[in-house]
Amino acid sequence: MLKQDLIAALRKASGGAEFISQKELMTVLGFKDPHRIRELVTGVSRIGKRYYLPEVAGRIMQEVRRG
C-alpha cells in the first residue's frame, strides 16, 4: 500500500478531514488496544485530540517497514 492510498483511507474514515482522532484510527486499523494507537501518534502534529493525517500515515508506513 502506498502512503497516498493510506492517506485517502484515513481521510475517508475522518469524514474528509485532514485530521483524525484516535478512535477513528482504531476503527480504520482494526486495533482494539488504545495504547497501540497512542504509540503511533506520539510526536505527531495535532489540534486538540485530532492528529494530522499525512504524519500519521508516515508513522504507519514506518511501522510496516519495520515489520
C-alpha positions, 0 to 999 in steps of 0.5 A: 500500500502506498502512503497516498492510498493510506492517506485517502483511507484515513481521510475517508474514515475522518469524514474528509478531514485532514485530521483524525482522532484516535478512535477513528484510527482504531476503527480504520486499523482494526486495533482494539488496544488504545495504547497501540494507537497512542504509540503511533501518534506520539510526536505527531502534529495535532489540534486538540485530540485530532492528529494530522493525517499525512504524519500519521500515515508516515508513522504507519508506513514506518511501522510496516517497514519495520515489520 
